[in-house]
Amino acid sequence: MAPERDRVMLCGSPAMLADTTRLLEGRGFVEGSGGQPGHYVIEKAFVER
């Protein structure tokens, strides 16, 4: 997996998102948003209780 050729969409528990975000950013991936394209985005469907 490399940011030059891959894009990722994450959806899961807050703990999984935190772990996976650390892994992706360690490989050079940058989080995108509606206004700024990136290599990955996070679907924030889970609400921590």
PDBQT receptor file of N, H, CA, C and O in Angstrom, charges set to zero:
ATOM      1  N   MET A   1       0.854  -1.163   0.000  1.00  0.00    +0.000 N 
ATOM      2  CA  MET A   1       0.000   0.000   0.000  1.00  0.00    +0.000 C 
ATOM      3  C   MET A   1       0.906   1.234   0.000  1.00  0.00    +0.000 C 
ATOM      4  O   MET A   1       1.855   1.323   0.779  1.00  0.00    +0.000 OA
ATOM      5  N   ALA A   2       0.590   2.196  -0.900  1.00  0.00    +0.000 N 
ATOM      6  H   ALA A   2      -0.181   2.124  -1.533  1.00  0.00    +0.000 HD
ATOM      7  CA  ALA A   2       1.406   3.408  -1.012  1.00  0.00    +0.000 C 
ATOM      8  C   ALA A   2       0.516   4.592  -1.390  1.00  0.00    +0.000 C 
ATOM      9  O   ALA A   2      -0.392   4.441  -2.207  1.00  0.00    +0.000 OA
ATOM     10  N   PRO A   3       0.764   5.771  -0.803  1.00  0.00    +0.000 N 
ATOM     11  CA  PRO A   3      -0.079   6.934  -1.095  1.00  0.00    +0.000 C 
ATOM     12  C   PRO A   3      -0.016   7.383  -2.546  1.00  0.00    +0.000 C 
ATOM     13  O   PRO A   3      -0.922   8.075  -3.011  1.00  0.00    +0.000 OA
ATOM     14  N   GLU A   4       1.016   7.012  -3.262  1.00  0.00    +0.000 N 
ATOM     15  H   GLU A   4       1.752   6.450  -2.885  1.00  0.00    +0.000 HD
ATOM     16  CA  GLU A   4       1.127   7.393  -4.677  1.00  0.00    +0.000 C 
ATOM     17  C   GLU A   4       0.076   6.714  -5.548  1.00  0.00    +0.000 C 
ATOM     18  O   GLU A   4      -0.264   7.218  -6.619  1.00  0.00    +0.000 OA
ATOM     19  N   ARG A   5      -0.440   5.570  -5.092  1.00  0.00    +0.000 N 
ATOM     20  H   ARG A   5      -0.164   5.160  -4.223  1.00  0.00    +0.000 HD
ATOM     21  CA  ARG A   5      -1.369   4.820  -5.947  1.00  0.00    +0.000 C 
ATOM     22  C   ARG A   5      -2.640   4.357  -5.257  1.00  0.00    +0.000 C 
ATOM     23  O   ARG A   5      -3.567   3.913  -5.934  1.00  0.00    +0.000 OA
ATOM     24  N   ASP A   6      -2.718   4.443  -3.925  1.00  0.00    +0.000 N 
ATOM     25  H   ASP A   6      -1.965   4.803  -3.375  1.00  0.00    +0.000 HD
ATOM     26  CA  ASP A   6      -3.860   3.899  -3.191  1.00  0.00    +0.000 C 
ATOM     27  C   ASP A   6      -4.644   4.979  -2.452  1.00  0.00    +0.000 C 
ATOM     28  O   ASP A   6      -4.082   5.984  -2.018  1.00  0.00    +0.000 OA
ATOM     29  N   ARG A   7      -5.967   4.754  -2.315  1.00  0.00    +0.000 N 
ATOM     30  H   ARG A   7      -6.424   3.938  -2.667  1.00  0.00    +0.000 HD
ATOM     31  CA  ARG A   7      -6.852   5.609  -1.530  1.00  0.00    +0.000 C 
ATOM     32  C   ARG A   7      -7.642   4.704  -0.594  1.00  0.00    +0.000 C 
ATOM     33  O   ARG A   7      -7.950   3.566  -0.948  1.00  0.00    +0.000 OA
ATOM     34  N   VAL A   8      -7.976   5.203   0.610  1.00  0.00    +0.000 N 
ATOM     35  H   VAL A   8      -7.726   6.128   0.897  1.00  0.00    +0.000 HD
ATOM     36  CA  VAL A   8      -8.615   4.385   1.628  1.00  0.00    +0.000 C 
ATOM     37  C   VAL A   8      -9.793   5.142   2.222  1.00  0.00    +0.000 C 
ATOM     38  O   VAL A   8      -9.718   6.352   2.432  1.00  0.00    +0.000 OA
ATOM     39  N   MET A   9     -10.892   4.419   2.496  1.00  0.00    +0.000 N 
ATOM     40  H   MET A   9     -10.953   3.435   2.325  1.00  0.00    +0.000 HD
ATOM     41  CA  MET A   9     -12.010   4.964   3.252  1.00  0.00    +0.000 C 
ATOM     42  C   MET A   9     -12.174   4.089   4.487  1.00  0.00    +0.000 C 
ATOM     43  O   MET A   9     -12.366   2.878   4.381  1.00  0.00    +0.000 OA
ATOM     44  N   LEU A  10     -12.096   4.716   5.666  1.00  0.00    +0.000 N 
ATOM     45  H   LEU A  10     -11.940   5.700   5.752  1.00  0.00    +0.000 HD
ATOM     46  CA  LEU A  10     -12.170   3.983   6.925  1.00  0.00    +0.000 C 
ATOM     47  C   LEU A  10     -13.532   4.153   7.575  1.00  0.00    +0.000 C 
ATOM     48  O   LEU A  10     -14.108   5.240   7.558  1.00  0.00    +0.000 OA
ATOM     49  N   CYS A  11     -14.040   3.070   8.148  1.00  0.00    +0.000 N 
ATOM     50  H   CYS A  11     -13.572   2.187   8.162  1.00  0.00    +0.000 HD
ATOM     51  CA  CYS A  11     -15.266   3.112   8.928  1.00  0.00    +0.000 C 
ATOM     52  C   CYS A  11     -15.131   2.027   9.982  1.00  0.00    +0.000 C 
ATOM     53  O   CYS A  11     -14.853   0.872   9.661  1.00  0.00    +0.000 OA
ATOM     54  N   GLY A  12     -15.329   2.401  11.244  1.00  0.00    +0.000 N 
ATOM     55  H   GLY A  12     -15.556   3.340  11.505  1.00  0.00    +0.000 HD
ATOM     56  CA  GLY A  12     -15.214   1.409  12.311  1.00  0.00    +0.000 C 
ATOM     57  C   GLY A  12     -15.280   2.071  13.664  1.00  0.00    +0.000 C 
ATOM     58  O   GLY A  12     -15.672   3.230  13.795  1.00  0.00    +0.000 OA
ATOM     59  N   SER A  13     -14.893   1.321  14.657  1.00  0.00    +0.000 N 
ATOM     60  H   SER A  13     -14.574   0.379  14.551  1.00  0.00    +0.000 HD
ATOM     61  CA  SER A  13     -14.922   1.824  16.024  1.00  0.00    +0.000 C 
ATOM     62  C   SER A  13     -13.856   2.907  16.201  1.00  0.00    +0.000 C 
ATOM     63  O   SER A  13     -12.890   2.955  15.440  1.00  0.00    +0.000 OA
ATOM     64  N   PRO A  14     -14.026   3.771  17.196  1.00  0.00    +0.000 N 
ATOM     65  CA  PRO A  14     -13.019   4.814  17.441  1.00  0.00    +0.000 C 
ATOM     66  C   PRO A  14     -11.608   4.246  17.647  1.00  0.00    +0.000 C 
ATOM     67  O   PRO A  14     -10.636   4.830  17.168  1.00  0.00    +0.000 OA
ATOM     68  N   ALA A  15     -11.487   3.133  18.342  1.00  0.00    +0.000 N 
ATOM     69  H   ALA A  15     -12.277   2.658  18.731  1.00  0.00    +0.000 HD
ATOM     70  CA  ALA A  15     -10.170   2.535  18.574  1.00  0.00    +0.000 C 
ATOM     71  C   ALA A  15      -9.550   2.037  17.263  1.00  0.00    +0.000 C 
ATOM     72  O   ALA A  15      -8.361   2.240  17.018  1.00  0.00    +0.000 OA
ATOM     73  N   MET A  16     -10.358   1.387  16.429  1.00  0.00    +0.000 N 
ATOM     74  H   MET A  16     -11.324   1.221  16.628  1.00  0.00    +0.000 HD
ATOM     75  CA  MET A  16      -9.850   0.902  15.148  1.00  0.00    +0.000 C 
ATOM     76  C   MET A  16      -9.424   2.062  14.261  1.00  0.00    +0.000 C 
ATOM     77  O   MET A  16      -8.392   1.995  13.594  1.00  0.00    +0.000 OA
ATOM     78  N   LEU A  17     -10.231   3.139  14.254  1.00  0.00    +0.000 N 
ATOM     79  H   LEU A  17     -11.070   3.193  14.796  1.00  0.00    +0.000 HD
ATOM     80  CA  LEU A  17      -9.891   4.311  13.442  1.00  0.00    +0.000 C 
ATOM     81  C   LEU A  17      -8.573   4.933  13.898  1.00  0.00    +0.000 C 
ATOM     82  O   LEU A  17      -7.743   5.308  13.070  1.00  0.00    +0.000 OA
ATOM     83  N   ALA A  18      -8.379   5.042  15.207  1.00  0.00    +0.000 N 
ATOM     84  H   ALA A  18      -9.053   4.737  15.880  1.00  0.00    +0.000 HD
ATOM     85  CA  ALA A  18      -7.139   5.616  15.733  1.00  0.00    +0.000 C 
ATOM     86  C   ALA A  18      -5.933   4.761  15.347  1.00  0.00    +0.000 C 
ATOM     87  O   ALA A  18      -4.907   5.290  14.917  1.00  0.00    +0.000 OA
ATOM     88  N   ASP A  19      -6.053   3.453  15.498  1.00  0.00    +0.000 N 
ATOM     89  H   ASP A  19      -6.886   3.024  15.847  1.00  0.00    +0.000 HD
ATOM     90  CA  ASP A  19      -4.945   2.552  15.154  1.00  0.00    +0.000 C 
ATOM     91  C   ASP A  19      -4.625   2.595  13.673  1.00  0.00    +0.000 C 
ATOM     92  O   ASP A  19      -3.460   2.690  13.287  1.00  0.00    +0.000 OA
ATOM     93  N   THR A  20      -5.655   2.527  12.843  1.00  0.00    +0.000 N 
ATOM     94  H   THR A  20      -6.601   2.450  13.157  1.00  0.00    +0.000 HD
ATOM     95  CA  THR A  20      -5.444   2.503  11.396  1.00  0.00    +0.000 C 
ATOM     96  C   THR A  20      -4.910   3.846  10.895  1.00  0.00    +0.000 C 
ATOM     97  O   THR A  20      -4.069   3.883   9.997  1.00  0.00    +0.000 OA
ATOM     98  N   THR A  21      -5.394   4.946  11.472  1.00  0.00    +0.000 N 
ATOM     99  H   THR A  21      -6.077   4.916  12.202  1.00  0.00    +0.000 HD
ATOM    100  CA  THR A  21      -4.892   6.270  11.104  1.00  0.00    +0.000 C 
ATOM    101  C   THR A  21      -3.397   6.356  11.387  1.00  0.00    +0.000 C 
ATOM    102  O   THR A  21      -2.644   6.867  10.558  1.00  0.00    +0.000 OA
ATOM    103  N   ARG A  22      -2.954   5.865  12.545  1.00  0.00    +0.000 N 
ATOM    104  H   ARG A  22      -3.566   5.450  13.218  1.00  0.00    +0.000 HD
ATOM    105  CA  ARG A  22      -1.521   5.871  12.872  1.00  0.00    +0.000 C 
ATOM    106  C   ARG A  22      -0.721   5.068  11.850  1.00  0.00    +0.000 C 
ATOM    107  O   ARG A  22       0.347   5.496  11.412  1.00  0.00    +0.000 OA
ATOM    108  N   LEU A  23      -1.244   3.904  11.474  1.00  0.00    +0.000 N 
ATOM    109  H   LEU A  23      -2.111   3.556  11.830  1.00  0.00    +0.000 HD
ATOM    110  CA  LEU A  23      -0.550   3.074  10.488  1.00  0.00    +0.000 C 
ATOM    111  C   LEU A  23      -0.452   3.782   9.134  1.00  0.00    +0.000 C 
ATOM    112  O   LEU A  23       0.612   3.811   8.515  1.00  0.00    +0.000 OA
ATOM    113  N   LEU A  24      -1.576   4.353   8.680  1.00  0.00    +0.000 N 
ATOM    114  H   LEU A  24      -2.440   4.329   9.182  1.00  0.00    +0.000 HD
ATOM    115  CA  LEU A  24      -1.579   5.032   7.384  1.00  0.00    +0.000 C 
ATOM    116  C   LEU A  24      -0.640   6.229   7.381  1.00  0.00    +0.000 C 
ATOM    117  O   LEU A  24       0.147   6.399   6.449  1.00  0.00    +0.000 OA
ATOM    118  N   GLU A  25      -0.717   7.062   8.419  1.00  0.00    +0.000 N 
ATOM    119  H   GLU A  25      -1.356   6.924   9.176  1.00  0.00    +0.000 HD
ATOM    120  CA  GLU A  25       0.133   8.249   8.463  1.00  0.00    +0.000 C 
ATOM    121  C   GLU A  25       1.608   7.874   8.579  1.00  0.00    +0.000 C 
ATOM    122  O   GLU A  25       2.473   8.607   8.100  1.00  0.00    +0.000 OA
ATOM    123  N   GLY A  26       1.898   6.745   9.209  1.00  0.00    +0.000 N 
ATOM    124  H   GLY A  26       1.195   6.150   9.598  1.00  0.00    +0.000 HD
ATOM    125  CA  GLY A  26       3.268   6.243   9.262  1.00  0.00    +0.000 C 
ATOM    126  C   GLY A  26       3.800   5.860   7.895  1.00  0.00    +0.000 C 
ATOM    127  O   GLY A  26       5.011   5.824   7.678  1.00  0.00    +0.000 OA
ATOM    128  N   ARG A  27       2.888   5.574   6.970  1.00  0.00    +0.000 N 
ATOM    129  H   ARG A  27       1.904   5.603   7.146  1.00  0.00    +0.000 HD
ATOM    130  CA  ARG A  27       3.275   5.226   5.591  1.00  0.00    +0.000 C 
ATOM    131  C   ARG A  27       3.188   6.430   4.647  1.00  0.00    +0.000 C 
ATOM    132  O   ARG A  27       3.373   6.284   3.439  1.00  0.00    +0.000 OA
ATOM    133  N   GLY A  28       2.908   7.610   5.191  1.00  0.00    +0.000 N 
ATOM    134  H   GLY A  28       2.758   7.729   6.172  1.00  0.00    +0.000 HD
ATOM    135  CA  GLY A  28       2.882   8.818   4.368  1.00  0.00    +0.000 C 
ATOM    136  C   GLY A  28       1.517   9.238   3.863  1.00  0.00    +0.000 C 
ATOM    137  O   GLY A  28       1.422  10.177   3.073  1.00  0.00    +0.000 OA
ATOM    138  N   PHE A  29       0.454   8.568   4.297  1.00  0.00    +0.000 N 
ATOM    139  H   PHE A  29       0.532   7.805   4.939  1.00  0.00    +0.000 HD
ATOM    140  CA  PHE A  29      -0.893   8.935   3.877  1.00  0.00    +0.000 C 
ATOM    141  C   PHE A  29      -1.342  10.189   4.631  1.00  0.00    +0.000 C 
ATOM    142  O   PHE A  29      -0.964  10.399   5.784  1.00  0.00    +0.000 OA
ATOM    143  N   VAL A  30      -2.147  11.014   3.972  1.00  0.00    +0.000 N 
ATOM    144  H   VAL A  30      -2.454  10.844   3.035  1.00  0.00    +0.000 HD
ATOM    145  CA  VAL A  30      -2.670  12.247   4.555  1.00  0.00    +0.000 C 
ATOM    146  C   VAL A  30      -4.194  12.171   4.513  1.00  0.00    +0.000 C 
ATOM    147  O   VAL A  30      -4.774  11.770   3.504  1.00  0.00    +0.000 OA
ATOM    148  N   GLU A  31      -4.842  12.562   5.621  1.00  0.00    +0.000 N 
ATOM    149  H   GLU A  31      -4.371  12.888   6.441  1.00  0.00    +0.000 HD
ATOM    150  CA  GLU A  31      -6.303  12.537   5.677  1.00  0.00    +0.000 C 
ATOM    151  C   GLU A  31      -6.893  13.626   4.785  1.00  0.00    +0.000 C 
ATOM    152  O   GLU A  31      -6.420  14.762   4.787  1.00  0.00    +0.000 OA
ATOM    153  N   GLY A  32      -7.918  13.278   4.031  1.00  0.00    +0.000 N 
ATOM    154  H   GLY A  32      -8.303  12.355   4.029  1.00  0.00    +0.000 HD
ATOM    155  CA  GLY A  32      -8.621  14.238   3.191  1.00  0.00    +0.000 C 
ATOM    156  C   GLY A  32      -9.905  14.696   3.853  1.00  0.00    +0.000 C 
ATOM    157  O   GLY A  32     -10.343  14.135   4.857  1.00  0.00    +0.000 OA
ATOM    158  N   SER A  33     -10.498  15.726   3.270  1.00  0.00    +0.000 N 
ATOM    159  H   SER A  33     -10.141  16.181   2.454  1.00  0.00    +0.000 HD
ATOM    160  CA  SER A  33     -11.778  16.242   3.752  1.00  0.00    +0.000 C 
ATOM    161  C   SER A  33     -12.567  16.714   2.538  1.00  0.00    +0.000 C 
ATOM    162  O   SER A  33     -12.100  16.606   1.405  1.00  0.00    +0.000 OA
ATOM    163  N   GLY A  34     -13.763  17.235   2.781  1.00  0.00    +0.000 N 
ATOM    164  H   GLY A  34     -14.143  17.323   3.702  1.00  0.00    +0.000 HD
ATOM    165  CA  GLY A  34     -14.587  17.731   1.678  1.00  0.00    +0.000 C 
ATOM    166  C   GLY A  34     -13.917  18.839   0.889  1.00  0.00    +0.000 C 
ATOM    167  O   GLY A  34     -14.127  18.960  -0.318  1.00  0.00    +0.000 OA
ATOM    168  N   GLY A  35     -13.113  19.648   1.563  1.00  0.00    +0.000 N 
ATOM    169  H   GLY A  35     -12.942  19.549   2.544  1.00  0.00    +0.000 HD
ATOM    170  CA  GLY A  35     -12.464  20.772   0.890  1.00  0.00    +0.000 C 
ATOM    171  C   GLY A  35     -11.033  20.502   0.469  1.00  0.00    +0.000 C 
ATOM    172  O   GLY A  35     -10.467  21.277  -0.302  1.00  0.00    +0.000 OA
ATOM    173  N   GLN A  36     -10.434  19.427   0.953  1.00  0.00    +0.000 N 
ATOM    174  H   GLN A  36     -10.893  18.797   1.579  1.00  0.00    +0.000 HD
ATOM    175  CA  GLN A  36      -9.026  19.141   0.671  1.00  0.00    +0.000 C 
ATOM    176  C   GLN A  36      -8.837  17.656   0.372  1.00  0.00    +0.000 C 
ATOM    177  O   GLN A  36      -8.970  16.831   1.276  1.00  0.00    +0.000 OA
ATOM    178  N   PRO A  37      -8.533  17.300  -0.868  1.00  0.00    +0.000 N 
ATOM    179  CA  PRO A  37      -8.312  15.890  -1.187  1.00  0.00    +0.000 C 
ATOM    180  C   PRO A  37      -7.127  15.318  -0.404  1.00  0.00    +0.000 C 
ATOM    181  O   PRO A  37      -6.177  16.034  -0.087  1.00  0.00    +0.000 OA
ATOM    182  N   GLY A  38      -7.196  14.051  -0.106  1.00  0.00    +0.000 N 
ATOM    183  H   GLY A  38      -7.968  13.470  -0.365  1.00  0.00    +0.000 HD
ATOM    184  CA  GLY A  38      -6.107  13.376   0.589  1.00  0.00    +0.000 C 
ATOM    185  C   GLY A  38      -6.041  11.929   0.142  1.00  0.00    +0.000 C 
ATOM    186  O   GLY A  38      -6.624  11.554  -0.875  1.00  0.00    +0.000 OA
ATOM    187  N   HIS A  39      -5.327  11.122   0.908  1.00  0.00    +0.000 N 
ATOM    188  H   HIS A  39      -4.853  11.426   1.735  1.00  0.00    +0.000 HD
ATOM    189  CA  HIS A  39      -5.168   9.707   0.581  1.00  0.00    +0.000 C 
ATOM    190  C   HIS A  39      -6.185   8.824   1.288  1.00  0.00    +0.000 C 
ATOM    191  O   HIS A  39      -6.458   7.707   0.849  1.00  0.00    +0.000 OA
ATOM    192  N   TYR A  40      -6.754   9.334   2.397  1.00  0.00    +0.000 N 
ATOM    193  H   TYR A  40      -6.532  10.241   2.753  1.00  0.00    +0.000 HD
ATOM    194  CA  TYR A  40      -7.777   8.557   3.088  1.00  0.00    +0.000 C 
ATOM    195  C   TYR A  40      -8.808   9.494   3.705  1.00  0.00    +0.000 C 
ATOM    196  O   TYR A  40      -8.531  10.662   3.974  1.00  0.00    +0.000 OA
ATOM    197  N   VAL A  41     -10.001   8.952   3.920  1.00  0.00    +0.000 N 
ATOM    198  H   VAL A  41     -10.226   8.003   3.701  1.00  0.00    +0.000 HD
ATOM    199  CA  VAL A  41     -11.070   9.678   4.613  1.00  0.00    +0.000 C 
ATOM    200  C   VAL A  41     -11.649   8.755   5.678  1.00  0.00    +0.000 C 
ATOM    201  O   VAL A  41     -11.525   7.533   5.601  1.00  0.00    +0.000 OA
ATOM    202  N   ILE A  42     -12.282   9.366   6.666  1.00  0.00    +0.000 N 
ATOM    203  H   ILE A  42     -12.383  10.359   6.728  1.00  0.00    +0.000 HD
ATOM    204  CA  ILE A  42     -12.884   8.614   7.765  1.00  0.00    +0.000 C 
ATOM    205  C   ILE A  42     -14.388   8.851   7.768  1.00  0.00    +0.000 C 
ATOM    206  O   ILE A  42     -14.853   9.990   7.806  1.00  0.00    +0.000 OA
ATOM    207  N   GLU A  43     -15.137   7.760   7.727  1.00  0.00    +0.000 N 
ATOM    208  H   GLU A  43     -14.760   6.834   7.696  1.00  0.00    +0.000 HD
ATOM    209  CA  GLU A  43     -16.594   7.818   7.870  1.00  0.00    +0.000 C 
ATOM    210  C   GLU A  43     -16.881   7.828   9.358  1.00  0.00    +0.000 C 
ATOM    211  O   GLU A  43     -16.618   6.843  10.047  1.00  0.00    +0.000 OA
ATOM    212  N   LYS A  44     -17.408   8.908   9.852  1.00  0.00    +0.000 N 
ATOM    213  H   LYS A  44     -17.622   9.708   9.293  1.00  0.00    +0.000 HD
ATOM    214  CA  LYS A  44     -17.616   9.059  11.295  1.00  0.00    +0.000 C 
ATOM    215  C   LYS A  44     -19.043   8.669  11.680  1.00  0.00    +0.000 C 
ATOM    216  O   LYS A  44     -19.806   9.489  12.190  1.00  0.00    +0.000 OA
ATOM    217  N   ALA A  45     -19.388   7.408  11.429  1.00  0.00    +0.000 N 
ATOM    218  H   ALA A  45     -18.767   6.742  11.014  1.00  0.00    +0.000 HD
ATOM    219  CA  ALA A  45     -20.734   6.915  11.699  1.00  0.00    +0.000 C 
ATOM    220  C   ALA A  45     -20.885   6.424  13.137  1.00  0.00    +0.000 C 
ATOM    221  O   ALA A  45     -21.988   6.451  13.682  1.00  0.00    +0.000 OA
ATOM    222  N   PHE A  46     -19.801   5.978  13.754  1.00  0.00    +0.000 N 
ATOM    223  H   PHE A  46     -18.904   5.956  13.312  1.00  0.00    +0.000 HD
ATOM    224  CA  PHE A  46     -19.867   5.454  15.119  1.00  0.00    +0.000 C 
ATOM    225  C   PHE A  46     -19.812   6.611  16.103  1.00  0.00    +0.000 C 
ATOM    226  O   PHE A  46     -19.065   7.571  15.915  1.00  0.00    +0.000 OA
ATOM    227  N   VAL A  47     -20.614   6.505  17.152  1.00  0.00    +0.000 N 
ATOM    228  H   VAL A  47     -21.221   5.725  17.305  1.00  0.00    +0.000 HD
ATOM    229  CA  VAL A  47     -20.611   7.502  18.215  1.00  0.00    +0.000 C 
ATOM    230  C   VAL A  47     -20.137   6.805  19.482  1.00  0.00    +0.000 C 
ATOM    231  O   VAL A  47     -20.725   5.815  19.917  1.00  0.00    +0.000 OA
ATOM    232  N   GLU A  48     -19.069   7.333  20.066  1.00  0.00    +0.000 N 
ATOM    233  H   GLU A  48     -18.591   8.137  19.713  1.00  0.00    +0.000 HD
ATOM    234  CA  GLU A  48     -18.555   6.744  21.293  1.00  0.00    +0.000 C 
ATOM    235  C   GLU A  48     -19.468   7.111  22.457  1.00  0.00    +0.000 C 
ATOM    236  O   GLU A  48     -19.845   8.272  22.616  1.00  0.00    +0.000 OA
ATOM    237  N   ARG A  49     -19.821   6.121  23.266  1.00  0.00    +0.000 N 
ATOM    238  H   ARG A  49     -19.516   5.177  23.137  1.00  0.00    +0.000 HD
ATOM    239  CA  ARG A  49     -20.731   6.344  24.389  1.00  0.00    +0.000 C 
ATOM    240  C   ARG A  49     -20.017   6.179  25.702  1.00  0.00    +0.000 C 
ATOM    241  O   ARG A  49     -20.628   6.331  26.760  1.00  0.00    +0.000 OA
TER     242      ARG A  49
